Every structure is written in C-alpha cells, then in structure tokens.
Amino acid sequence: MKRALISVSDKTGIIEFAKGLLELGVEILSTGGTKKALEEAGLVVTGVDDITGFPEILEGRVKTLHPFIHGGLLAKRIPEHLEQLHQQGITPIDLVCVNLYPFQQTIAKPNVTEEDAIENIDIGGPTMLRSAAKNHDYVTVVVDAQDYDGVLAELRANGAVSKETNKRLAAKVFRHTASYDAYIADYMTNLVEEENPERISFSYELKQSLRYGENPHQKASFYVNPIGSPFSIAHAKQLHGKELSYNNIHDADAALQIVKDFTEPVAVAVKHMNPCGVGVGKNASEAFDKAYAADSTSIFGGIIAFNRAVDKETAEKLHEIFLEIVIAPEFTEEALTILTAKKNIRLLTVPFNLENKKERVISSVEGGLLVQDQDHYTLKDATVSVPTKREPTKEEWKALELGWKVVKHVKSNAIVVTNNEMTLGVGAGQMNRIGSANIAIKQAGEKAKGAIMASDAYFPMDDTVEAAAKAGITAIIQPGGSIRDEDSIKKADEYGIAMVFTGVRHFKH
C-alpha cells in the first residue's frame, strides 16, 4: 500500500488512523477541512488539487471528481490498466477513507431549511466510495471509524489488507451509500408530496440482535429508523432489566400506541398485541387499579404503559404482580428503588413531551411490502350521528369515547365493553363479529349492565345488538354502513339502546 485518500466529515479517530498510515510509509491525499485538521496535527498531507492540478471550485462542490482520482481508484492492477495510468500520469490509490456530509443529521434538525438539506447532499464522497468498493480486489475502502484499528492491524502484520477484509468493507460501503441515498430519496419525495412513488426505499440501523424471534427456532434482529419518531419503542430508554425480546418489542409498541390516544391519566395493559385492560383515573395509581381490575388474570406476564410518571404508590402495586415491561414518561427515585428489586422486569422511558411524528406503517408479506398511513383517526374527526330514538346520556358519551379509543387497537374482529373509566371485556380476532361480542360480554359479566359496547366495524346483522341488550348494555358505538343497518337500529330501539354511528371503521389485522 503506497497511497491513501482521506476525506471525512466526521473526524472521530482520523488523526490516529492517518498517523498510523504515515508510519507505514503510506502517502496521504486529502481535501478541505480534513487536510487542514491533519496538518494542524502535524501530519504531512498532499492536497488533492496538487494531484489533479485543478482547484476546488463551486464552494467545494467539485474537488475529487477528476480522472486523476477516479482513474487511480478504478484501475485494476493488471498490465493493460497500469500502462494506461502510466500514459496519463496517474498514480494508483490503494486506500480510500471517506465518510459523507451529514445529510441524515441535517434533516433531523427542527425547522431545517430546504437549502441546508440540499447542500448536505454529498456527491464526491459517495462517488469515491463506490469507485473504491467496486474495485475492492485492489483497493481498501473504509467508511466506518470502527474499522480503522482493524485495517491498521492487518497492514502492520501483513503489509496489506486481505481480500476477505476488502470484500467485507466494500459490502459495508454499498450498504452505507444505499442508506444515504434512501434518506435523500425519502426527503425529496416528501418535499414534492409524492404519495405513491414508483419505487420506495427504507433505511434502518441495527439496534439489537435478538435472542430469537416469535419462537426460539426463528432468528431475529431489531432495526430502527434513527430519525424516526422519538415517541416510540424504537427510541425508548431502558433503565433496568433483561434485553427486550421480539415479542416484547411488538407488545410494547402496541401498548404505547394505545397510550398515545389519551390525554387524561391512563394505564394500558397489553398481552399478545391486544389490550387486556385499560383504565383512566386521576393519577397513574388510580388508572392502574382500573386497568388491573379490568382483567386481573390476563395482566399476569403482560406489559403496562402509562402516560404519567410512575411514583412510589404505583410502583408498590406493580411490584406485587409479575410483569414483563413497564413503560412511562419517567419513574421517581422511590419507584425505581422498588421496581429494580426485581431483576428481570424491564423499565422503559419514552419522551412523551416530544411531538409524535406521523410515520407510515410498513408490513411485510412474502415478496413485498404493504405501506399505509397510521390510523390517527379519532372521534373528533368522525361525522357522528345517532340513528336510534334514544341519544346517549352524558355518562354514556364518556364511556363511548373510551371504548372507541380502545377498540381501534384491538385485533379485528374487535368488540370492547367499557364503562366511562375502564374496559370490562375485550373480544379480539374472531372470525365473526358475534364471536368477539360473546367473548367481551362473557368477560364483562354482571358489569356489562349499564355499560357500552364499541365495535371496530359495522354489524352485518342485528345479532350483536341483541346479545348486547340481553347483557344489559345500554349504548353502542359502531361505524355503520351495513346494508342491514336498519335491522340493527330497530333492534336497538326495541331494547331502548342508544346507538352512535361514526362513519369510519378501525380494522386492525
């Protein structure tokens, strides 16, 4: 190895890396701020413009896009190519160390301007990286500071970097540039408000290699969008407990999505992606009492999420039962002392004070992806009507609002029975609506009398209304829209039930 080109935006570790190369007799070419930083550290560096004979122009937009650079990068070390380099006076470049303008970090800034974003689209850097990575049989390419020590170690031990290492580094480069381009493409697509682009790319970074997936025989990993919503399980801070599992992450996300729909103090218990208990109260402790009472059996081994700080009183109650995860905006010191006495419970904090970005929901199917907007539709957005003779009372309206918030987070077919403070019964994922209704009603038991029922989709026939009436339910909220709505309305009127149509369904598959 005789010549290296170094040009980095992130200068972490670069002085030590360059010094190591110089000690091995490698000539270093550099540009702009990197050259200045290396020279200020007392290192001898050759400017790229000294090699090309052409100065940096257009505010640094053009400096490395030159045959003297890319000829040196792309030439195979074979007689025909080397002869052409000799004829043109080009010297081969054996190592490229480049990282890119911080486009990702730039667009993550609040109120970033379009001009600033565009100026942080790197052109020369990705071009050099791709040239070197394509020619990895002969050129070492380094894009990650974590690889500096390994490259130096191989050079010191063997005088060269192995082909295996060069190939691994080249693969990392192409992942890096693909990710970089994905962020740019997404930013530009959003800028022109293109809803259905002909191609779509995503970039996620590895956060955690999981022990296994849904089941022990399945391998799994957790990747996150580094500029995604901070109000998410992907960016939660873990204070205590074992690493999250694949199922933990899914369930914790489900709990957090429900909590986001509430402004009043709420506690949400989730099991297998469905809420088993939701309670509202004056504070976290009271809300938890109601969520626990909603289904004290299913909450065992479940996940609890709060939208208020967990204090000593709440922590003492949580300590009494087996829970996998507790999520909250914060935990008081007293609460942490109580809860961390349990070795395995996971305690997570999420910044509830930050704005929730409206991200798209991505689901995989074999051979493809399904992409949709998140379901942020609320009762305030709906065109509400009351087709029955009786309108809901004030207390029933409060219960209907609670039921409507919860039912959209239950797997379809979904039926929820609630009062105005807590869920009483949840029927999830049945193949017919009356099946879900029967489960919710049975779970509610005697508490169904005077309660309300919420349905995520319309009633195809009046059997669900009749089941609700026989259980003592006094009000129902559902989308409406069935060709047999009139049957359900008549049945509700027959039993004196107030029924609300929202005009919007909340299927969740």
C-alpha positions in Angstrom: 0.0 0.0 0.0 1.5 3.3 -1.2 -1.2 5.9 -1.4 -4.4 6.7 0.6 -7.1 9.3 0.1 -8.8 10.6 3.3 -11.7 13.0 3.2 -14.2 12.8 6.2 -16.9 14.9 7.7 -16.8 13.0 10.9 -13.2 13.3 12.1 -13.5 10.9 15.0 -10.3 8.9 15.2 -9.0 10.2 11.9 -5.8 11.7 13.2 -4.7 8.4 14.8 -5.6 6.5 11.7 -3.7 8.8 9.4 -0.7 8.8 11.7 -0.7 5.0 11.6 -0.8 5.1 7.8 2.1 7.6 7.6 4.2 5.4 9.9 3.7 2.6 7.4 5.1 4.8 4.6 1.7 5.5 3.0 1.3 8.8 1.2 -1.9 10.6 2.2 -4.0 12.7 -0.1 -6.7 14.9 1.4 -9.1 17.8 0.8 -10.5 20.8 2.5 -11.3 20.6 6.2 -9.8 17.1 6.6 -6.5 18.3 5.1 -6.5 21.2 7.5 -7.2 19.0 10.5 -4.4 16.6 9.6 -1.9 19.4 9.0 -2.8 21.1 12.3 -2.0 17.8 14.0 1.5 18.0 12.4 1.0 15.4 9.7 2.4 15.7 6.2 -0.5 15.6 3.7 -0.7 16.2 -0.1 -3.7 18.2 -1.4 -5.9 16.6 -3.9 -5.7 19.8 -6.0 -1.9 19.3 -6.1 -2.5 15.9 -7.7 -5.3 17.0 -10.1 -3.7 20.4 -11.0 -7.3 21.8 -10.7 -8.5 23.8 -7.7 -11.6 23.1 -5.6 -14.5 25.1 -7.2 -18.2 25.9 -6.7 -17.8 26.2 -2.9 -16.2 22.8 -2.7 -18.9 21.1 -4.7 -16.2 19.9 -7.2 -12.8 18.8 -5.9 -12.4 15.0 -6.3 -14.4 14.4 -9.5 -11.4 14.1 -11.7 -9.7 11.3 -13.8 -6.5 11.6 -11.7 -8.6 10.5 -8.7 -11.0 8.0 -10.2 -8.5 6.6 -12.6 -6.4 5.8 -9.6 -9.3 4.2 -7.8 -10.8 2.2 -10.6 -7.7 0.8 -12.3 -7.2 -2.9 -11.9 -3.7 -3.9 -11.1 -3.2 -5.6 -14.4 -0.7 -4.6 -17.1 -3.2 -3.0 -19.5 -4.7 -0.7 -16.9 -1.4 0.1 -15.3 0.0 1.0 -18.7 -2.9 3.4 -19.3 -2.3 5.0 -15.9 1.3 5.4 -16.8 0.5 7.0 -20.1 -1.9 9.5 -18.4 0.5 10.2 -15.5 -2.0 8.8 -12.9 -0.8 7.1 -9.7 -3.0 4.3 -8.2 -4.8 5.0 -4.9 -4.7 1.9 -2.7 -7.0 3.0 0.2 -10.0 5.4 0.5 -11.2 6.6 3.8 -14.4 8.7 3.4 -17.5 9.5 5.3 -20.2 11.7 4.0 -21.8 15.0 4.5 -24.2 14.7 7.5 -27.5 14.6 5.5 -29.3 12.4 7.9 -28.4 14.6 10.9 -29.2 17.7 8.9 -32.8 16.8 8.1 -33.3 15.6 11.6 -32.9 19.1 12.9 -36.1 21.0 13.7 -37.1 23.6 11.1 -34.3 22.6 8.7 -34.4 24.6 5.5 -34.6 23.0 2.1 -31.4 24.9 1.1 -29.5 23.5 4.0 -30.7 20.0 3.3 -29.7 20.1 -0.4 -26.3 21.5 0.4 -25.7 18.5 2.6 -26.2 16.0 -0.2 -22.7 14.6 -0.8 -21.7 13.9 -4.4 -17.9 13.4 -4.5 -17.9 11.2 -1.3 -20.3 8.6 -2.5 -18.6 8.5 -5.9 -15.2 7.8 -4.4 -16.7 5.2 -2.1 -18.5 3.4 -4.9 -15.4 3.5 -7.2 -13.2 2.1 -4.5 -15.8 -0.5 -3.4 -16.3 -1.7 -7.0 -12.5 -2.2 -7.2 -12.2 -3.9 -3.8 -10.0 -6.6 -5.3 -7.2 -4.0 -5.3 -8.5 -1.1 -3.1 -9.3 -0.9 0.6 -12.3 1.3 1.4 -13.1 2.5 4.9 -16.4 4.3 5.7 -16.7 3.5 9.4 -14.3 4.6 12.1 -14.9 1.3 13.9 -12.8 -0.3 11.1 -9.7 1.9 11.5 -7.9 -0.2 14.0 -8.6 -3.5 12.2 -7.2 -2.1 8.9 -4.1 -0.8 10.6 -3.6 -4.1 12.4 -3.6 -6.0 9.1 -1.3 -3.6 7.4 1.2 -3.8 10.3 1.0 -7.6 10.4 1.0 -8.4 6.7 1.8 -5.2 4.8 -1.6 -5.4 3.1 -5.3 -5.8 3.8 -6.7 -9.3 2.9 -9.1 -9.8 0.1 -11.7 -11.1 2.5 -11.5 -7.9 4.6 -11.6 -5.7 1.5 -14.8 -7.5 0.3 -16.4 -7.1 3.7 -15.5 -3.4 3.8 -16.9 -3.0 0.3 -20.2 -4.6 1.2 -20.4 -2.1 4.2 -19.8 0.7 1.8 -22.6 -0.2 -0.5 -25.0 -0.6 2.4 -23.9 2.8 3.6 -24.3 4.6 0.3 -27.7 2.8 -0.3 -28.8 4.0 3.1 -27.6 7.5 2.4 -29.4 7.6 -1.0 -32.6 6.2 0.7 -32.7 9.2 3.1 -32.2 11.6 0.3 -34.9 9.9 -1.9 -37.4 9.9 1.0 -36.7 13.6 1.8 -37.1 14.7 -1.8 -40.2 12.5 -2.2 -41.8 14.2 0.8 -40.7 17.6 -0.5 -42.7 17.2 -3.7 -45.6 15.4 -1.8 -45.4 12.3 -3.9 -47.8 9.9 -2.3 -47.2 6.8 -4.3 -43.7 6.9 -5.8 -42.9 4.2 -8.4 -40.1 2.9 -6.0 -39.6 3.2 -2.3 -36.5 2.6 -0.2 -36.1 2.5 3.6 -33.0 2.7 5.7 -32.8 1.3 9.3 -29.9 0.7 11.6 -29.3 -2.3 13.7 -30.2 -1.6 17.4 -30.2 -5.1 18.8 -29.5 -8.7 17.7 -32.3 -10.6 19.4 -32.0 -14.0 21.0 -34.8 -15.3 18.8 -38.0 -14.2 17.0 -41.6 -15.1 17.8 -40.4 -18.6 18.6 -37.0 -19.9 19.7 -36.3 -21.6 16.3 -36.6 -18.2 14.5 -33.7 -15.8 14.2 -34.4 -12.1 14.6 -33.0 -8.6 14.8 -34.3 -5.2 15.8 -33.6 -2.3 13.4 -34.6 1.3 14.0 -35.1 4.4 12.0 -32.5 6.8 13.6 -34.5 9.9 12.5 -37.9 8.3 13.3 -40.4 9.3 15.9 -38.7 9.7 19.3 -42.1 8.9 20.8 -41.7 5.3 20.0 -40.5 2.0 21.4 -37.6 2.1 18.9 -36.2 5.1 20.8 -37.2 4.2 24.3 -34.6 4.3 27.0 -34.2 1.1 29.0 -33.4 1.8 32.7 -33.5 -1.8 34.0 -34.0 -5.5 33.2 -33.1 -8.0 30.6 -32.9 -7.2 26.9 -36.2 -6.9 25.1 -37.3 -9.9 23.1 -39.0 -9.9 19.7 -42.5 -10.3 21.3 -41.7 -7.8 24.0 -41.0 -5.1 21.3 -44.2 -5.9 19.5 -46.3 -5.8 22.6 -44.6 -2.7 24.0 -45.3 -0.9 20.7 -48.9 -1.9 20.9 -49.2 -0.6 24.4 -47.6 2.7 23.5 -49.9 3.2 20.5 -52.9 3.0 22.8 -51.4 5.3 25.4 -50.8 8.0 22.7 -54.6 8.3 22.2 -55.2 9.6 25.8 -54.5 12.9 27.4 -56.0 12.1 30.8 -54.0 9.7 33.1 -54.3 6.2 31.7 -52.8 2.8 32.3 -52.8 0.2 29.5 -52.1 -3.5 29.9 -51.3 -5.5 26.8 -50.9 -9.2 26.2 -50.1 -10.7 22.8 -50.7 -7.4 20.9 -54.2 -6.8 22.4 -55.2 -4.6 25.3 -56.4 -6.8 28.2 -57.1 -3.8 30.5 -57.3 0.0 30.0 -58.1 2.3 32.9 -58.3 6.0 33.3 -58.1 7.9 36.6 -57.0 11.0 38.5 -53.4 9.7 38.5 -51.2 6.8 37.4 -52.0 4.8 40.6 -55.8 5.1 40.2 -55.6 4.4 36.4 -53.6 1.2 37.1 -56.1 0.0 39.7 -58.8 0.1 37.0 -56.6 -1.5 34.3 -55.8 -4.3 36.7 -59.4 -4.8 37.7 -60.4 -5.0 34.1 -58.6 -8.4 33.7 -56.5 -9.4 36.7 -55.8 -12.8 35.0 -54.5 -11.8 31.6 -52.3 -9.0 33.0 -50.0 -11.6 34.5 -46.8 -11.5 32.5 -48.1 -8.6 30.5 -46.9 -5.1 29.6 -48.1 -1.9 31.3 -47.8 1.5 29.8 -48.6 4.8 31.5 -48.7 8.4 30.2 -47.8 9.8 33.7 -44.8 9.3 35.9 -44.7 6.1 38.0 -44.5 7.1 41.6 -43.9 5.1 44.8 -47.6 4.3 45.3 -48.0 2.9 41.8 -44.6 1.1 41.9 -45.7 -0.8 45.1 -48.8 -2.1 43.2 -46.7 -3.1 40.2 -44.2 -4.9 42.4 -46.9 -7.3 43.6 -47.5 -8.9 40.2 -45.4 -10.5 37.5 -44.9 -8.0 34.6 -42.6 -8.2 31.6 -42.3 -4.4 31.0 -43.4 -1.1 32.5 -43.3 2.0 30.2 -43.7 5.5 31.4 -42.5 9.1 30.8 -40.4 8.7 33.9 -40.0 6.9 37.2 -39.5 8.6 40.6 -36.4 7.6 42.5 -38.6 5.8 45.1 -40.4 3.9 42.3 -37.1 2.8 40.7 -35.8 1.5 44.1 -39.0 -0.6 44.5 -39.1 -1.9 40.9 -35.4 -2.6 40.3 -35.6 -5.0 43.3 -37.0 -7.4 40.6 -34.1 -8.5 38.5 -35.8 -9.2 35.2 -38.6 -6.6 34.9 -37.8 -4.2 32.0 -38.4 -0.5 32.8 -38.6 1.8 29.8 -39.0 5.6 29.5 -40.3 7.3 26.4 -40.2 11.2 25.9 -43.9 11.9 25.9 -43.2 15.6 25.7 -41.9 15.3 22.2 -44.0 15.6 19.1 -45.2 12.3 17.7 -44.1 12.1 14.0 -46.7 10.6 11.8 -44.8 7.7 10.3 -46.1 5.2 7.7 -46.9 1.7 8.8 -44.9 -0.9 7.0 -45.9 -4.6 6.9 -44.1 -7.4 5.1 -45.6 -10.1 3.0 -43.7 -12.7 1.2 -42.2 -11.0 -1.8 -43.4 -7.5 -0.9 -44.3 -4.7 1.5 -47.6 -3.1 2.4 -47.3 0.6 3.3 -50.1 2.8 4.8 -50.6 5.8 7.0 -51.0 5.3 10.7 -54.6 5.2 12.0 -54.8 8.6 13.7 -58.5 9.0 13.1 -60.3 10.0 16.3 -63.9 10.5 17.3 -63.3 14.3 16.8 -62.6 13.6 13.2 -65.7 11.5 12.6 -69.1 12.5 11.3 -71.1 11.3 14.3 -74.8 10.5 14.0 -77.4 8.9 16.3 -79.8 6.9 14.3 -81.7 5.5 17.3 -84.7 7.0 19.1 -82.6 7.5 22.3 -79.4 9.5 22.4 -76.6 8.6 24.8 -76.5 10.2 28.2 -73.5 12.3 29.3 -72.0 9.4 31.2 -72.6 7.1 28.2 -70.9 9.5 25.9 -67.8 9.4 28.1 -67.9 5.6 28.0 -68.4 5.6 24.3 -65.4 7.8 23.7 -63.2 5.5 25.9 -64.5 2.4 24.0 -63.8 4.0 20.6 -60.3 4.9 21.6 -59.6 1.3 22.7 -61.4 -0.7 20.0 -59.2 0.6 17.2 -56.2 -1.0 18.9 -57.8 -4.5 19.2 -57.3 -7.1 16.5 -60.3 -7.4 14.2 -63.0 -8.5 14.5 -63.0 -6.4 17.7 -65.6 -5.7 20.3 -64.9 -3.8 23.6 -67.3 -3.4 26.5 -66.5 -0.5 28.8 -67.8 1.9 31.4 -66.5 5.5 31.5 -63.4 4.6 33.4 -62.2 1.2 32.3 -62.5 -1.7 29.9 -64.7 -4.5 31.1 -64.4 -7.0 28.3 -62.4 -7.4 25.2 -63.2 -9.7 22.3 -60.4 -9.9 19.7 -59.5 -11.5 16.5 -62.6 -13.7 15.9 -63.7 -14.8 12.5 -67.2 -13.3 13.1 -68.3 -10.3 15.0 -70.8 -12.1 17.2 -68.0 -14.3 18.4 -66.0 -11.4 19.5 -69.1 -9.8 21.2 -69.8 -13.0 23.1 -66.2 -13.1 24.4 -66.3 -9.5 25.5 -69.8 -9.8 27.1 -68.8 -13.0 29.0 -65.6 -11.4 30.3 -67.6 -8.3 31.5 -70.2 -10.5 33.2 -72.5 -8.6 35.6 -70.5 -5.4 34.9 -71.9 -5.3 31.4 -75.2 -4.0 32.9 -75.2 -0.2 32.2 -72.0 -0.4 30.2 -71.4 0.4 26.5 -70.2 -1.6 23.5 -67.7 -0.5 20.9 -67.2 -2.3 17.6 -64.4 -1.6 15.1 -66.6 -2.3 12.1 -70.3 -2.4 11.3 -72.8 -5.1 12.3 -73.7 -7.3 9.3 -76.9 -8.3 11.2 -78.7 -7.5 14.4 -77.5 -10.5 16.5 -74.7 -8.4 18.1 -77.2 -5.7 19.2 -79.4 -8.4 20.7 -76.6 -10.0 22.6 -75.6 -6.6 23.9 -79.1 -5.9 25.0 -79.5 -9.2 26.8 -76.3 -8.5 28.7 -77.6 -5.1 29.9 -75.5 -2.9 27.7 -77.3 0.5 27.2 -75.3 2.2 24.4 -73.3 1.1 21.3 -70.8 2.9 19.1 -70.0 1.4 15.7 -69.2 2.7 12.1 -72.5 1.9 10.5 -72.6 1.4 6.7 -74.1 -2.1 6.5 -76.9 -2.8 4.0 -78.7 -4.1 7.1 -78.1 -1.2 9.4 -81.8 -0.7 9.7 -82.1 -4.1 11.3 -79.6 -3.1 14.0 -81.3 0.3 14.5 -84.7 -1.4 15.0 -83.2 -3.9 17.4 -81.6 -1.1 19.4 -84.8 0.8 19.6 -86.6 -2.3 20.7 -84.4 -2.5 23.7 -84.0 1.2 24.3 -80.3 1.2 23.4 -78.7 4.4 22.2 -76.5 3.7 19.1 -73.9 6.0 17.6 -72.6 5.8 14.0 -69.2 7.2 13.3 -68.9 6.6 9.6 -65.4 5.2 9.9 -64.1 1.7 10.7 -60.9 0.7 12.5 -59.9 -2.7 11.2 -56.6 -3.9 12.7 -55.0 -7.1 11.2 
